[in-house]
Amino acid sequence: MEFNLKRFYLINIGIIIMATGLYYFLIPADLAVGGVTGLAMVINKLIPVIPIGILMLIANIVLFIVAFLVIGKDFGGYTIYSSFLLSGVIYLFEIITPIKQPLIDDLMINLIYGIIIQGIGMGIIFYQNASTGGTDIVAKIINKFTHVEIGKSLLIADLFVIVLAIFTFGARLALYALLGIGINALVIDKVIAGFNTKMKVVIISEKSGVINQYIINEIKRGTTLYYADGGFTKKEKTIISTVVNKRQYIKIKQFAQRIDPRIFIKVSFIHEVLGEGF
């Protein structure tokens, strides 16, 4: 398993964000919104002497072997680390800031804020090809073999926990939780789509040769050139087309506008790009 510092950093950020949504909003409101966390909440409700963090740790061990065998050691290794860290962060929160009741006495507010915060963290972790264990592993397996988006795969995997929550916390909380995992699926898929989003840039300029060389040599992106006639000017035009990320687009725009104030730029968002360095 090759170590990647940026990936490691983003996974840690995702874990902290996820733990914040769980501990300060979802757990104190008894919102068992799926996953091993939801399962641990159900068991903790029945056996209060066992901390939720410890229950999550025990439950995750069962699925680690599956992660290694089915998905691979890279995913499995980072999943083990993430699950240990999530359990540890929540357990740390339990020691530093013990909470016996929700911070806000409004179930819907706890649900919405908790799910959105958790979903952002999970989206970051999934995008780095890792998970926090439990039903996240099941979701990744579903995603791998069916190509269903990871958020929707997690929704399928979490329905079992919601059924258990009905008998433990009652239908009202379970229905809130069902709404929660639906929102969670949307947030995760939106976060991942945001990471994947690229920009198709079309440029028409009198300085197309200089701009083309800048994109190739400085931005390190390929281009496609089209030759056309201006409908109004009747002049020959060279059209540059390229696909870049948002940061690269800003650099191209600033450079192009600086050398040609009359430049024409057209931009569209692309949600998936394959090949040629992507």
Secondary structure, DSSP 8 states (H G I E B T S, - for coil): ----HHHHHHHHHHHHHHHHHIIIIITTTT---SHHHHHHHHHHHHSTTS-HHHHHHHHHHHHHHHIIIII-HHHHHHHHHHHHHHHHHHHHHHHHS--SS-SSS-HHHHHHHHHHHHHHHHHHHHHTT---STHHHHHHHHHHHH---HHHHHHHHHHHHHHHHHHHH-HHHHHHHHHHHHHHHHHHHHHHHHHH-EEEEEEE-TTHHHHHHHIIIII----EEEEEE-TTT--EEEEEEEEE-HHHHHHHHHHHHHH-TT-EEEEEEES---STT-
